[in-house]
Amino acid sequence: MTTVDVPSSKAATHCKIGGAVIAPGEARTVEIPVAPTYAHDDLAMSVHVVHGKRAGPALFVCAAIHGDEINGIEIIRRLVKRIDIKKLRGTLLAIPIVNVYGVIAHSRYLPDGRDLNRSFPGSATGSLTGRVAHTFMQEIVAHCTHGIDLHTGGRHRSNFPQIRAELTDPAVRAMTEAFGAPLVINSAVRDGSLRQCATEMGVPVILYESCEALRFDEVHIRAGLKGIINVMRHLGMLRKGRAKTRKKPIFSRQTQWVRAPASGIHRMLVTLGAQVADDQVIGVIADPLGIEETEVRAPRAGVIIGRSNLPLVYAGDALFHIADMHEDAVFEADSFHEELMPSDFQPPEDDPSSAPIAV
Ligand SMILES: [Zn+2]
């Protein structure tokens, strides 16, 4: 893994975010205005800036670019609680909700029907979505050296914790390896995504995918938080932890959706994270009385990285997302879960703020 050059203990200078001037050693929430609603409510994107006394990298961590993908909001709440400004080198910009409109409406999109993650870099005079993209680029990305973007699967679809990154970029690859997610999908950047535009500006960004839209998942939240802390250590923003031999992630270069061969009621036979063989039966679709049944088979060997949780399907619906892996590789989804699952779900009475989310 390449290491990052961190300036020695140079003192930080003031930083300016959204018109606010933040002194070294200061943590503050800055409200960056976005277009108000037509009911005349002011809306703002809240950015929590933690500006360490010592100079270093500036990392943004953002969630809910897709307004129904909320797992990252909780990851960021825990991250902000966890960071001790006295131990921080550089600056953390935490943006739990980028698409404020979408979160209010439980919607992936903005009110103009556009997808924010296809609208970067946007423009100050463009569509509503383009303006939010532009504001984010100018007020956040332009002030940062690195970024982590948190996403989830869609509605009724969950994703196994994974990093999506363009691994040909050495800085992106190093952040990906540092994060330590069990699975890495080497994916080319999409046009108009934050990842593409930020990387083109020289700000390497990795994307963490986990969980399902409009849901929390304790293990996936823990994996995300741990990954971000690992990246901050790699960047020299936090002191390195005790050296543990980290398991190498499984790298996948190709993924494929398995579509329903028939309409009907779908019974899933494999869990998220399951390693499946070529042609294995992974689901059965039947009519409501179970008179006619159609098997769903894996078109290739690999790992189930995404799954539709809704048993009501039309022919052609995407049911399973399978990632290729090296034929000798063994994917240990169970040990990943065991490692991160809280041993005790009893909320600590003295500190409910740190209690795990019950399953
Ligand atoms: Zn998303």
Residues whose N, C-alpha, C, O or C-beta is under 5 A from the ligand:
A	BS01	ZN	H66 E69 H151 T152
